[in-house]
Amino acid sequence: MENRKPRDYYDICILERTQDYDKRLFEEALSETALHEGTSEPIKDRKGIIEKIENDQELQNARKKYQQKFPYASSINYEDTIDVLNDLLL
């Protein structure tokens, strides 16, 4: 489950900060998405996936470029994104 699109991470942060959501329903949607994308088993190593995202220099560079191109995205830094992923997935 890898996503290389900085916009998606920005969207996750904005949605988590501005919208109420049902965590159980989020978990179901995450599982259904994984199945739809061909991952038949549950996402087990969530902490490992987040650590991989956190340490991914290429993704961090893509995020910086995205923020330069779209100034509205500069209000959310990379660490904020990691915090949101931890809140959502762990």
Buried (B, 14 or more C-beta within 10 A) or exposed (E): EEEEEBEEBBEBBBEBEEEEEEEEEBBEEBBEEBEEEEEEEEBEEBEEBBEEBBEBEEBBEBBBEBBEEEEEBEEBBBEBBBEBBEEBBE
